[in-house]
Amino acid sequence: MGFLDRIREVVEGLTVHGQSTSILKIKAQIDNLFMIITLGDMLGIPILPPYYSLRLVPYVFPNIQNWKRYMLRERDFTDLVS
């Protein structure tokens, strides 16, 4: 890689990094909302009838354990600030 390629990467990092991290945070929030709506009855939040939730289980099965761990972990003030 040449010098100009390095400069281009630095400029891209300065301009796009903030946007990409905010997009990833929004995607994670949307994924959590989807999981709460479809599988909230696992946490005691019945929103969607179980029939529709069961039809979606094969598609979200790989994410269930990580989602439950994320939703049930303890949080403090520093988690809300960042």
Secondary structure, DSSP 8 states (H G I E B T S, - for coil): --HHHHHHHHHHHHHHHHHHHHHHHHHHHHHHHHHHHHHGGGTT---S-HHHHHHHHHHHGGGHHHHHHHHHS---HHHHH-
